[in-house]
């Protein structure tokens, strides 16, 4: 008879909670001892994993800030724009004031 994964987990939990030996538990539930141990190896709870020496990193996108100082003393601070976008903006300003 083939057991579902849920039934296997239930058997494993019941045996652990019962305090019985594997042999006694298997005899009471009509299971073969080698089958029970193969289930335990395959479906048993994994050992808790300790710290691996690595930490989890969360990437943070920094917003670039650029400051443009003009000869007239005017300072313009631009943030969140790429260099190409700043260059295009300067060309537009130059064309507007030419």
N, C-alpha and C positions, 0 to 999 in steps of 0.2 A: 504494500500500500504506500502510495506516494503522499507525502505531507506538504501542505502549502508553506510558504515562507513564514506566514503569520503564525501557523501552528507550531513550526519549529521554534520560533522566538518564544512562544508561549511555554513550550516544554522546557526550554532553557531557563526561563524565568521561574517556572514552577519548581524545578529541581533545586535551583539556588535558594529559593525562599523556603523550601521544605526542610532543609537541614539534613536530608537523607543522603546516603552515598549514591553515587551514580548507579551502581549495581542494583541497590534496593529500589531506586526510583524507576529504573528501566523495567525491572521485574513487575512492579506495580502498574506500569502503563503499557506493557506488552511491546517494549522497544528493545532492540539489540544494542548492547553496550558499544561495540565498534561504531555503529551508526550514530549513536548519541555523541560520541567523542568527535566524529567527523563533522557533525553539525556544530559542535562547540567550537571547533577549530575554524570552521568556515563562517559561522554566523554569530559567534560569541562577541562580546563587547571588546572593542579594541583597547589596548592599553592606552592610558592617557599620555598624550604627547607633551613633553616638557618644553621649555623654551629652547628654540633651535639656535639662538645666537643672532637671529635676524629680527629686525623690527619692521612693522608695516609702515610703508610710506604712502602718503596721500599727496599726489601732485597738486601743486598750487600754481596757477598761471599768474605770474606777476605782470602788472600793467606797466609798460615802459613809460618813463617820464623823461621828457626832453625839454630843455630850456634854450630859447633862442634869444640872444642878446644883440640888439641892433645898434649901430653906431650912434643913433640918436639918443640912446639911453633906454629905449623901450625894451622891456623884457617880456617875452611870451613863453608861457609854460604849456606844453602840449603833453597830454597823457593818453595812452591807449591807441596811439597811431603808429603805424609802421613808418620806417624811413621814407619809403616811396610815397606814402600818403602825405607826409609832411612836405616833401618836395613838390607834389602836385598842388597842395594848398598854397605854398609860397609862390608858385607860378601863377596861380589864380589871383592872388593878392597883387602881385607885380603887374599883371595885365590890367587889373581894375584901377590901379593908381598911375598907370603910365600915360 
